């Protein structure tokens, strides 16, 4: 039904990106902030090809899967997309999304296992990146959904509870001291981000202040106020001129050791402030155990393992006891230094690490005809890419473990592996990011025997 340019639609399902899909008059509608079986009146925002992107003007009949949101900032804040959806339905939607992306992007029918849930759907994130903004007052929070505007928040349901007090106290100190906030349009000012990181196994907290300049205004006075009002195990100042990457650049440690420590099954990992690490401790542990269970079904004692995008060496070191040699590759020199240090901390002697782009390492290995028994890859959201996937298939003799946070690029790359002589053994989603549309997926592939 149409009403003054508004359209009434029934939401069929959720898709990757967090939108609800509906159909009207032979057109596809992508609707924000809706759930399956919602009947809503929507307004077109813009049209892209044959798809209309729309916002909700009125909920005519709410979905039976809706639940009251525990956060007053939702849905304006972009930190969550599905906070008003029952958790069981979130899990079903993510499972369906992985299946659909394999079918639509990869042109494959694969058996997707039931998603492994997070023990905690709130307060689970080990890292939160808050942005500064300045109008009539100091603003510190998360981006508004689908914009670059910063929402001033005083609580966040998916971050650890102590983060709220730390963030609000820091905002108050900065406001009282009238410290310079960075303006991305004018490329002027100082303070850009407050990043909070937590170790769940060691209960340690790290504060990271990201500035546009090396200079930090009123630094000594600011440190003094922090020491009085904020508890943290480490405080770090990162200098970063990039407006696209939050944690990058040289840093100084103001307090503590300047590293976060996390432990899994007796393996200890030190994480520098600018290094990547998985964002849900509980689910990361489940993922490690899942892959470990697979490796233990094999006889890998004389095999080699290539760990691409290895970060601080989590997979390299955790799985090292099962292999003869492990070779880790990572672009970040800071992370590679940490990976070497983590090997020494854990008395692991069969690992080697190289600072290189994983794609370059794969290509060079092809040229040198260097071979590895197994490969484990955990690339960024854009995936490894079709060319690198096909090259990796050439240098991997037995199996590949692909860990992905984007089912779209995952399906594309898995298709390339299958075209290069590999077959899918299992597809296992994990709910690494409850209350959002994001899903982590582990795919195990083995080389076909001729």
FIKOLKE-718824 format. One record per residue: residue in three letters; x, y, z of N, C-alpha, C in turn. Coordinates in pm, whole numbers, plus 32768, in hexadecimal, padded with zeros to 4 digits. Layout:
ALAXYZXYZXYZ ...
This chain:
UNK80537F8880008000800080008056807D8000 UNK803580E07FAC807C815E7FA8802981CA7FEB UNK806F82248033802A828D807C808483088080 UNK8068836B802880B683E68023814C83CB8012 UNK816A83717FB581F683527F9C823082ED7FFB UNK81E482C680628210825F80C181DA81D88094 UNK8222816E80B781FE80E8808C81F8808B8105 UNK81918038810B81877FD3817681C17F4F8143 UNK821E7F19818E82607E9D8164826C7E3D81DA UNK827E7DBE81B782987D55821B832A7D2C820D UNK83727D2D827C83FF7D08827A840C7C718274 UNK84507C41820C845D7BB081F684CF7B758247 UNK85437BB9824385BA7B80828386227BEC8296 UNK868A7BCB82E386FC7C2482F5876B7BFB8297 UNK87B67C5D826688237C40820A88A47C7B823F UNK89147C53820089957C87822B899A7D1E8215 UNK89C57D65827C89C07DF7827B895D7E2B82E0 UNK89077DCE831388AB7DF2837D88217E1D834F UNK880B7E2682CD87897E50829987237DDF829D UNK86A37E0882A286367DAB828E86097DB281FD UNK85EE7D3F81C185C77D3A8135852F7D2E812A UNK84F77D8180D184687D7B80B384557D8E801D UNK83DF7D6A7FEB83C07D7A7F5D833B7DC47F50 UNK833A7E1E7EEE82BE7E667ED182C07E927E3F UNK82557E737DF882467E9E7D6D82BE7E757D18 UNK82E87DF87D2B83577DBD7CE083DD7E027CF9 UNK83E97E477D6A84687E857D8E84967E547E17 UNK851B7E517E2885577E267EA6856B7EA07F00 UNK85427E937F7D85577EFC7FE185BB7ECB804B UNK861F7F1D8069867B7F0680D786597F6B8144 UNK862A7F3981B685F27F91821C86477F8C829B UNK8662800282D386B2800C834D865D7FEE83C8 UNK869E7FB5842E86637FA684B485DF7F5984B5 UNK85DD7EE9846C85677E93846A85917E01847D UNK852C7DAE849885467D2184B184E07CCC8464 UNK84FC7C4B845184A07BF5840784127BF78440 UNK83B17C0183E583217C04840282EF7C8B8437 UNK83477CF0843D83167D78845482BE7DA283DE UNK824F7DE383F982047E29839182197EBE83AA UNK82597F00834882867F89835F82617FE482EA UNK824F80638309823C80CA82A382C4810D8290 UNK82F4810D8214837C813B81FA837F81AE8197 UNK83EE81F7819D8404826881448488825380FB UNK848682668077850082558027856782BF804C UNK85E482928060865382EE807886A283037FF7 UNK86C482947FB58706829C7F3386F782177EEC UNK8710821A7E6A870581A27E19878B81837DDA UNK87B381057DDF883180D97DA5881480617D4B UNK882780757CC8880180107C65876E7FF07C77 UNK874E7F737C9486C27F4C7CA186977F3B7D32 UNK86E67F757D8D86CA7F657E1C86AB7FEB7E5B UNK86407FF07EA98619806A7EF08643805D7F82 UNK869180BE7FB286B980C2803E8658811F8086 UNK862080EE80F585B38137813585C1813981CD UNK8581819C8209857B81A7829B84EB819482C9 UNK84DC816F834684578154837E841581D583AC UNK839B81EB837D834B825B83AC82EC822F841B UNK82BF81B184138261817E8478826780E6847C UNK826780AE84F4825A801E850481C580008512 UNK818C7FC384AA80FC7FA784AA80DE7F2E8502 UNK812D7EC784F3811F7E50854781AB7E1B8564 UNK81D67E1C85E382607DF1860282737D5B85F3 UNK82EC7D3685D283117CA985CA83057C668652 UNK82DC7BE7865782DA7B9F86D683667B88870E UNK83CC7BA286BB84567B8D86E784937C0B8723 UNK84497C788723847D7CF3875F84837CE687F7 UNK84E67D2B882F84F27D2E88C0851B7DBC88E8 UNK85007DE1896485217E68899185B87E7C8992 UNK85E57EEB895B86757F08895986A37F3689E3 UNK87137EFF8A1587467F2A8A97879C7FA78A8E UNK87A67FE28A1587FF80558A0187B080CC89CE UNK87BF813E8A10877381B689E987AC81F6896B UNK882581D089438862820B88CC883E81BE884C UNK8800814A885C87DB80F787E98753812387B5 UNK873D812A87318795810186C387E681728684 UNK87E181EB86BF8829825B868288BE8240867B UNK88F5820886E6898381E486E9899C816E868C UNK8A0A817486428A29810A85E08A7680958618 UNK8A8B8091869C8AD8802386D58A927F9D86CD UNK8A0D7F9E86D189BD7F2486C589537F38865A UNK89297ECB861C88BB7ED285BB88447E7D85E6 UNK885E7E15863787F47DB5865687D97DAB86EC UNK87F07E16873587E07E1287C6874F7DFC87F0 UNK86F07E1C879786637E0887B6862B7D858782 UNK86857D28875D865B7CA6872786847C378788 UNK86287BDA87A286467B6C87FD86C37B2287CE UNK87167AF9882E87997AC2880C878E7A4587B4 UNK872B79EF87D0871C797487808704799886ED UNK86BA7A0386D5869F7A2D864B871A7A6B860B UNK876C7AAD865A87EB7AE1862688407A6D85F1 UNK88477A03863F8899798F8617886379508597 UNK87DF7942858F87A37908851787BF795F849D UNK87B579E384AE87CB7A40843F885B7A36840D UNK88BA7A2D846889477A26843F896579A383F7 UNK892C79378427893C78B683E3890678BE8355 UNK889078FB83478853790882C288A479628267 UNK88DF79CB829F89317A27825189AA79E18218 UNK89ED798F826A8A63794582398A3978E681C8 UNK89CC789E81DC899978448173897C789080F2 UNK893879028100890F794E808A89877988803F UNK89ED79B580878A6179EF80448AAF79847FF7 UNK8AB6790D802E8AF7789F7FE58AA8787F7F67 UNK8A2578827F7189D178627EFF89D178D37E99 UNK89C7794F7EC789B879C17E6B8A3E79EF7E32 UNK8AA379FD7E888B267A307E5C8B7F79BF7E28 UNK8B7E794F7E708BD778E17E4A8B99787B7DED UNK8B1778887DD38ACF78257D808AE677977DB4 UNK8ADE77877E388AF877067E788A8976E47ED9 UNK8A6876657EDE8A1076317F468A6875E57FA8 UNK8A7E7621801D8AD275E080828A8175CA8101 UNK8AA97569814F8A68754F81CE8AA475AB8238 UNK8A56760982678A84766682CE8A5676348356 UNK8AB3761A83AD8A9275E784348A4876518484 UNK89FF762484E989BB768385428A2276DF8582 UNK8A007760858A8A5D77C285BE8A7E77A78650 UNK8AFB77B886758B2677AA87008B1778328742 UNK8AC6783787AB8AA278B787E68B0B78EA8847 UNK8AFC796988698B4F79A888D08B0D79908958 UNK8B5D796F89BB8B24795B8A418AE779DD8A77 UNK8B1D7A4E8A4B8AEA7AD08A758AC37B2089FA UNK8A4A7B5689FB8A1E7BAB898B8A2F7C3F89AC UNK8A557C5D8A278A747CE78A4E8AFC7CE98A94 UNK8B3A7D5E8A978BBB7D748ADC8C287D158AAB UNK8C237CF08A2D8C807C8A89FB8CFA7CC289B3 UNK8CF67D3F89898D607D7389338DDF7D948982 UNK8E507D6889508ECF7D8389938F107E038961 UNK8ED87E4088F98F0B7EC188C88E977F178898 UNK8E997F9688C38E367FF888968E7F80758867 UNK8E5980A587F28E95811E87BB8E2E818F87BF UNK8E4481F088158DEA826188248E2682DC87DF UNK8DD28327879B8E01839D87548DE0841E879D UNK8E39848187918E21850687C98DE0855F8760 UNK8D8985B9878E8D52861F87388D3686988790 UNK8D2E870C87538D1D878487A58CB987E38766 UNK8C54880687B18BF5886E87888BF288D387F8 UNK8B7F88DC883B8B78893488B08BB288F0892B UNK8BC8886E89208C038823898F8C5987B38955 UNK8CAC877A89AA8CFE8708897F8CA6868D896F UNK8CB5864A88FE8C6885D188E18CC8855C88D5 UNK8CA484ED89138CF68474890B8C9983FC8902 UNK8C9F83B488918C43834488828C5B82F68802 UNK8BEF82BF87CC8BF4826C87548BAC82B186E1 UNK8BC9828386678B8D82C185F28AF882A385E8 UNK8AAE830785BF8A2182F4859F8A1782958529 UNK89B28241852789A181DF84BC89A382228433 UNK89F881EC83DA8A018218834E8A2E82A9833D UNK8A7282E283A08AA8836983958B33836D83D7 UNK8B7283E183D08BF183F784178BDD844C8494 UNK8B5F846984B48B4284B8852D8B5A846485AA UNK8B9684A2860F8BAF845C868E8B3A847286ED UNK8B048403871F8A99840687838AD8840B880E UNK8AB0846D885D8AE5847A88E58A9E8414893E UNK8AE483AC89688AA5834289B68ADB83408A45 UNK8A8983118AA08AB883028B2B8AB882718B58 UNK8A8782178B018A8E81888B218A8C81398AA0 UNK8ACA80C38AA38ACC806D8A2D8ABA7FDD8A5A UNK8A517F9C8A268A287F198A558A887EAA8A2C UNK8AD47EBE89BE8B2B7E52898E8BBB7E6189BF UNK8BDA7ECE8A038C617EE08A388C637EBD8ACC UNK8CD77E958B028CDF7E768B918CAF7EEA8BE7 UNK8C6A7ECC8C538C2D7F348CA78C917F9F8CD5 UNK8D0E7F7B8CFC8D6C7FE28D298D8C804A8CBD UNK8D7880278C3E8D9680868BD18D3E81028BDA UNK8CC280F18C098C6781648C118C9E81CE8C70 UNK8CC981A48CE58CFD82038D488D7D82448D14 UNK8DD581F48CD78E53822A8CA28E3682928C36 UNK8DE1826D8BD68DC482C88B668D86834A8B97 UNK8D2483408BF18CE083B88C218D3B84118C74 UNK8D9483D28CC18DF584208D108E5984678CB6 UNK8E8C84208C548EEA845C8BF48EA984D28BAD UNK8E2C84C08B818DE5852D8B3D8DD985A78B97 UNK8DBD85908C168DAF85FE8C768E3386488C89 UNK8EA085FC8C958F25863A8CA68F48868E8C2D UNK8F3386588BB78F56869E8B3B8F01871B8B2A UNK8E8187118B4F8E2987858B478E5487F18BA8 UNK8E7287CA8C248E9C882B8C8A8F1F88708C65 UNK8F7888258C258FFA885E8BFE8FF588A28B76 UNK8F8088978B338F6D88D78AB08FDA88AE8A4E UNK8FF5882C8A46905D87FA89ED902E87FB895B UNK908D880A8901907088188873903E87968835 UNK8FC8879D87F38F8E872A87AE8FAC87368718 UNK8FCC86C686DA8FF086C6864C8F7586D985F5 UNK8F84872E858E8F1B8745852B8F48870884A7 UNK8F0B8697847A8F39865484008F2486A68381 UNK8EC5870283838EAF8755830C8F1C87BF82FD UNK8F4487FC836C8FAC88638368903888298379 UNK903F87A8839D90C0876683B6910D87B08424 UNK90C587DF84879105882784F690D087F4857A UNK9118881385E490F387E1866891488769868F UNK912C872F8703918686C9873A913F86438755 UNK90E3864087B490AB85C087E2904A8583877D UNK906385038759901184BF86F58FBE844E8731 UNK8FFE83F5877D8FB9837E87B08FE7835A883C UNK8F8E831C88868FB082D389008F92824088E5 UNK8FF981ED88EB8FE7815D88D78FFB8117895D UNK8F9B80C589838FA4807989FF8FB17FE589DE UNK90137FA48A1B90287F158A06902A7ECE8A8D UNK8FF67E538A8C8FF17E068B08901F7D788AF1 UNK906B7D438B4E908C7CB68B5290277C708BAD UNK8FDF7C0F8B768F7A7BC88BC48FBA7B5E8C1F UNK90277B228BF390667AB98C4490BA7AF48CB6 UNK90EE7B6D8CA391447BAC8D0891027C248D4A UNK908B7C4B8D1990437CBF8D4F909A7D3C8D51 UNK90DD7D558CE1912F7DCD8CD190E97E2E8C71 UNK90FF7EAE8C8790C37F158C33912E7F728BFB UNK91207F948B7B917B7FF18B3A912C80668AFF UNK915D80DE8B19912781588ADD918681868A70 UNK914F81A689FC91A081D7898E9165825B895D UNK91B582C58961918B8346892C91CC835888A3 UNK9178836A883E91AA837B87B5919F840E878F UNK921184488769921484D68744924584E886B4 UNK92218559867A924D857985F392DE85A885F2 UNK930B85DD866293928615866C93E385CC86D6 UNK946685DA86CD94BE85A3873494AD85EE87B7 UNK948C866D87AC947886C3882293F486A18865 UNK93F6869188E9937C867E8937936D86F68994 UNK93038746898492F587C189D292E687A58A68 UNK932B87F78AB7932387ED8B4B933B875D8B78 UNK93A0871F8B3F93B5868F8B5593C8866C8BE7 UNK941F86B48C2C943C86928CB893C286A48D11 UNK937A87118CFB9300872A8D49929786BF8D2D UNK928C86988CAE922B86318C87924E85AB8CC7 UNK92CC85858CC592F985078D0392D985078D98 UNK92ED857A8DD792D385848E67923F856F8E86 UNK91E985AB8E35915985998E48913085098E31 UNK916A84CA8DCC914C843D8DB0917383E58E26 UNK91E983FC8E5C921A83A88ECB91BF83B48F46 UNK917F84278F579125843D8FC9909D83F98FB6 UNK906E83F98F388FE183D98F218FC783598ED1 UNK902D83248E8F901682B18E36907582408E5A UNK903D81C68E6B909281518E8190AC810B8DFC UNK912B80F88DDF915180AD8D6791D9806F8D7E UNK91EE7FF78D46926F7FB48D5492D77FF08CF7 UNK92A9801D8C809302805F8C2192BC80D68BE3 UNK930881428BCC92D581B58B83933A81D78B16 UNK930881E68A9B936081F68A279330826C89D3 UNK939182B4899A93738322893D93A282F988B2 UNK934382ED8855936282C887CA935683458773 UNK93B9835A871D93BA83CC86C1939A839A8635 UNK932783C785FF92F5838E858292B683FC852C UNK92EF841284B792BA8479845C924D844283FE UNK923883BF840091D5838383A69147839D83D5 UNK90EF83BD8378906183CD8398901083508378 UNK905382E98346900B826F831F902881FA837C UNK90A081F583B790C68189841390D981C5849D UNK9094818F8501909981C88587911C81AB85CE UNK9143812C85D491BA81068620923080ED85C2 UNK927E815485AE92F48149855B935581B88580 UNK93D7819C857594398204858D948C81ED860B UNK94F08241861F95478234869694FA82528716 UNK952A821C878494E4823588039547823F8876 UNK9518828288E09563828E895D9510825189CD UNK9553820D8A27950F81D38A9B951682358B0F UNK94A3825F8B3D949D82BC8BAD949B82748C34 UNK946081FE8C34945381B38CB29454811E8C95 UNK949080CF8CEE948D803E8CE294EE80098C7A UNK94D87F8C8C5195317F488BF495147F6A8B62 UNK94A07FA58B46947F7FC88ABD94567F518A69 UNK94397EE18AA894047E6C8A6193917E338AB3 UNK93357DF18A6E92C97DA88AAF92EC7D148AAC UNK92CC7CCB8B1492EC7C3C8B17926A7BEC8B15 UNK92677B888ABE91F37B2E8AB592257A9E8AB2 UNK91DA7A448AF2920779B88AFD919C79598ACA UNK91C978F68A7C9171788B8A4D91B378048A69 UNK917677B48ABE91A4772C8AD8923977268AF7 UNK926877848B4992F477838B73935277D08B18 UNK932377FC8AA39374784F8A4A935978E38A69 UNK93C4792D8A8293B979BA8AA693E07A118A2E UNK938E7A768A1493A77ACF89A393AC7B6089D3 UNK94177BA489AC94217C3489C493F27C7D8946 UNK93987CDE8959935A7D2488E8937D7DB888EF UNK93CF7DEA889293ED7E79889093707ECC8871 UNK93717F4B889192F87F9E888192C47FA887F3 UNK931C7FA3878E92EE7FB4870392DD7F2F86B9 UNK92EA7EC086FF92DF7E3D86BD92507E0886C0 UNK922C7DBF865691A87D7F864F91A37D0786AC UNK91307CF286E991157C788735907F7C628731 UNK90557BE387348FC67BC4872D8F7A7C0A879D UNK8EFC7C3187808EB47C8E87D78E527C4F8839 UNK8E4D7BCA883C8DF37B86889A8E427B1088D2 UNK8E707B1C894D8EC97AB789888E887A2E898B UNK8E0D7A2989B88DC579AB89C88DB779618943 UNK8D8F79A988DA8D7B796A88588E0079498816 UNK8E65799C882C8EEB797D87F78F1D78F98830 UNK8F0378E388B08F2B786588F08EE377EE88B0 UNK8E63780088968E16779588548E4A777A87C7 UNK8E7077E387828EA377D686FA8F29778C86FA UNK8F8077AF87579000776A87638FEC76D4877D UNK8F9176B687D78F78762987F98F3A75DD8784 UNK8EE9762087368EAB75E286C08F1675BB865A UNK8F717617863E8FDD75FB85DD903D75938615 UNK9059759C869690B2753C86D7907A74AE86CC UNK8FF774A186E08FB7741E86D68FCB73E3864A UNK8FBF743785E58FD57408855B906673DC8547 UNK90C57430856E9152740E855B9177738D85A3 UNK913873748615915872FC86629126727C8620 UNK90CE728A85BD90A272138573910771ED8507 UNK916C724184F491CF722B848B9255720584C9 UNK92AC71D38478933571B584A5938F7223846F UNK939E729084BC93E37308848A9470731984C3 UNK94A072B6850C952172C48551959672E684F7 UNK959272BE847A960172DC841D95D8734783B6 UNK9568738983CE953373EA836E955A747A8392 UNK954A74D1832F95607561834394DB75AA833D UNK94D3761A8386945A766C8388948076FB8363 UNK943B77348302944C77C082DC93D978108318 UNK93FB78758367939778C983A9939D7955836B UNK933D79748313933B79F582CF92E57A59831C UNK930D7AD7831892CD7B41836892D37B1883FC UNK93487AF4842893577AAC84A8934C7B058523 UNK934F7B8A851293447BE1858693B27BC985EA UNK938E7BBC866A93F27BA886D494137B1586EA UNK93E67ABE868C940C7A32869193AB79D686D9 UNK932D79FF86E792CB79AE873092C2792186F9 UNK92A5791286789294788D863D931A7846862F UNK9381788E86089406785285F79434780C8676 UNK9428785286E4945C781D876393FE77B5879E UNK937C77CD8796931B777087D1932376E7878E UNK933776E68709933B766686C193C8763086AA UNK942D767986D594B9765086BD94DA75C586F2 UNK94A6759C876794C975168799949E74A4873D UNK944374BE86DF941274538688946174488606 UNK94BB74A885EC950174AD856C959874AB857D UNK95DB74838512966E74878513969F7517850C UNK9665756484B0968975F184A2960C76458488 UNK961076C184B995A4772184A195E277A38470 UNK95A977DA840495DF785583CB957078BD83C8 UNK9584792B8413951F7994841B95467A0E83C8 UNK94E37A49838694F97ABD832F94957B2A8354 UNK94C97BA4836194757C14838C94B47C97835C UNK94607CF4832E94927D7582FE94CB7DCA836E UNK94867DCF83DF94AC7E27844D952E7DF98491 UNK95937E4F848F96127E2E84D096027E298568 UNK95A87E7D859C958D7E7A862C95557DF28655 UNK94F97DBD860494BD7D3B862395217CCA8613 UNK95767CD285AD95DB7C6A8599963D7C66860E UNK96647CDA863E96BD7CE086B396797CA0872B UNK95F77CB9873A95AB7C7D87A9959F7BE78797 UNK958D7BB8871B95827B28870096037AE08726 UNK96747B1C870496F67AE0872A97037ADC87C2 UNK96DC7B4A880296E37B50889496857AE988D3 UNK960E7ADA889A95AD7A7988D095DE79EA88C2 UNK962579CC885596617946884696C5792C88B6 UNK9717799088D4977B7981893F9738797389C8 UNK96D179C389DF968979BC8A5F965279308A76 UNK962078F18A0B95E3786C8A16964377FA89F9 UNK96C3781A89ED972C77B589D3970D77628957 UNK96D577A488F196B777638872972D777A8814 UNK976B771087E397E8771C879797D876FC8702 UNK976476D486D7975676AA864B9707770E85F6 UNK9704778E862496C077F685D897257857859A UNK970378898525974E78F484E496EA795B84B2 UNK971179DA84B896B57A44849096F77AA2842D UNK96A57AD483D096D67B2D8368967A7BA5835A UNK96B47C1D835396657C97833E96587CAE82A8 UNK95E27C90827495C97C9A81E595337C9B81CD UNK95097CD2815C947E7CC1813494677C2F8113 UNK93FC7BF8814693E17B69812F93D67B4A809A UNK93987BA5804E93897B8F7FBE94127B897F79 UNK946F7BE07FA594F77BE07F6B95417B607F90 UNK952E7B34800C95717AB98039953F7A417FEA UNK94BD7A3B7FD1948479CD7F8394BF79CB7EF6 UNK94C27A3F7EB794F67A477E2E95897A207E29 UNK95D87A507E8896667A2E7E8A967A79997EA2 UNK9627795E7EF6963178CF7F109610787F7E92 UNK95B178B27E43959278717DC2960B78757D66 UNK964B78E87D6096C178F87D0A9731789A7D35 UNK9741788D7DB897AD78387DEE978177A77DFF UNK970477887DD996C777047DE996D576CF7E78 UNK96C4772A7ED696C877067F64964076CA7F8B UNK9640765D7FD495C476177FF795AD7612808E UNK952E760F80B2950675FF813E949975938143 UNK9497754881B1943374DE81BE93A7751981D1 UNK939D7576822F931D75B5824F932F764C8255 UNK92C17693824092C07725824F9246774D82A1 UNK925A77AF82F791EB77E9834191ED787E8324 UNK917C78B482F89179794182D1910479878316 UNK912079FF834790BC7A52838A90C87AE08354 UNK909D7AF482D690B27B75829490527BE082C6 UNK906C7C5F82A4900C7CC882C38F8C7CB68272 UNK8F2F7D1082838EA97D02824C8EA67CED81B4 UNK8F087D27816D8F097D1B80DB8F357C9180AB UNK8F607C3B81058F857BB380E0900F7BAA80A1 UNK90337B33807790B67B1D803C90B77B3E7FA7 UNK90447B367F65903C7B547ED6904D7AD67E82 UNK900F7AD67E0D900D7A5F7DB8909A7A377D8A UNK90EA7A987D5E91707A777D2C91C77A3B7D99 UNK91C97A797E0F921A7A447E7E91E579BD7EAD UNK916079AB7EA8912779297ECF915978BB7E73 UNK915978D77DF2918778727D92921D78587D9E UNK926878C27DBD92F878AE7DD3931378627E54 UNK92C578807EBD92D578377F3B92B677A37F28 UNK925377857ED5923076FA7EB892A676AF7E7A UNK92F876F77E2D936C76B77DEC93D9768F7E4F UNK93E576DB7EBD945376C17F1A942776767F97 UNK93A576557FA09371760D8014934F757E7FEA UNK938A751F802E938274947FFF930E7444803A UNK92DE746980B0927B741480F291F9745B8116 UNK920174CC815C91857509818B9192759C81AA UNK912175E281A9911B767181C690AB768C8229 UNK90C976DC828F9064770C82ED905177A082D0 UNK8FD977C782A88FBC785282858F5F788B82EF UNK8F8C78F583338F3D7938839A8F1579C18364 UNK8E9379DD83658E637A5783258DFA7A9D8377 UNK8DFD7B2383738D957B7383B38D347BAD834C UNK8D427B8482CD8CEB7BB682638CC27B438209 UNK8C467B1282158C1D7A9D81C68C1A7AB5812F UNK8C147B3481058C117B5280778C987B368037 UNK8D027B71806E8D887B5980378DB57ACA8053 UNK8D857A9180C18DA47A0580E08D7179AA8071 UNK8CF279B9804B8CB779637FE48D0179717F60 UNK8D2679EC7F3E8D727A037EC28DF779B87EC4 UNK8E3F79C37F358EC479857F3D8EBD78ED7F46 UNK8E5A78B97F8D8E4A78277F988E2F77ED7F0E UNK8DE278357EBE8DCA78087E358E4D77F97DE7 UNK8EA778597DFB8F2A78547DB88F7C77DC7DE6 UNK8F7677BD7E678FBD77467E9A8F8476C67E5E UNK8F0076C07E528EC076497E1B8EE376377D87 UNK8EEF76A67D418F18769E7CB48FAB76797CA5 UNK8FF4767C7D159084765E7D1290A675D97D54 UNK904275817D5F905F74FA7D8D904174DC7E1E UNK8FFA75377E648FD7751F7EF08F4175047EFD UNK8F1C74BF7F688E9074A77F858E7074D48014 UNK8DF5750180278DCB753180AA8DA974BB8104 UNK8DEA74B781778DCF744E81D98D64747C823D UNK8D6E74F982688D0A752C82C78D0575C482C0 UNK8C8F75FA82DF8C79768A82EA8C3976A28372 UNK8C8376E783CA8C5476F984548C4E778D8478 UNK8BD677C784808BCA785384AF8BD8785B8547 UNK8C0C78CC85758C1778EC86038BDC7976861A UNK8B93798786888B5A7A0A86A48BBE7A5D86F3 UNK8C217A9286AB8C897AE486E88C547B6D8712 UNK8BE77B9A86D18BB77C2386E58B207C2686FE UNK8AF07BF887738A617BFC87908A267C898785 UNK89A87C8D875D895A7D08874F89827D5C86D6 UNK89DA7D24868089FC7D63860289E47CFE8592 UNK89EE7D2C851589DC7CCF84A58A5C7C828484 UNK8ACB7CA584C48B4C7C6684A58B517BD684D6 UNK8B957B8284898BA27AF484AD8C2D7AC48485 UNK8C6B7A7984DD8CEE7A3C84C28CD579AD8491 UNK8D1D7984842A8D0978FF83F28D8F78BB83DC UNK8D97783D84048E0E77EA83EB8DEB77818384 UNK8E36778283158E23771E82AC8EA076C682A6 UNK8E8B764482AB8EF975E4829E8EF475A68213 UNK8F6375B181CB8F6E757781458FE275148141 UNK8FD174AE80F0903D744E80DA9055743B8045 UNK90D2741F802290F274097F9690B973857F69 UNK907973857EF49042730B7EBF90B172AB7E9A UNK909A722E7EB990FD71C67E9390DC71957E06 UNK914271887DB5912C715D7D28913870C77D1B 
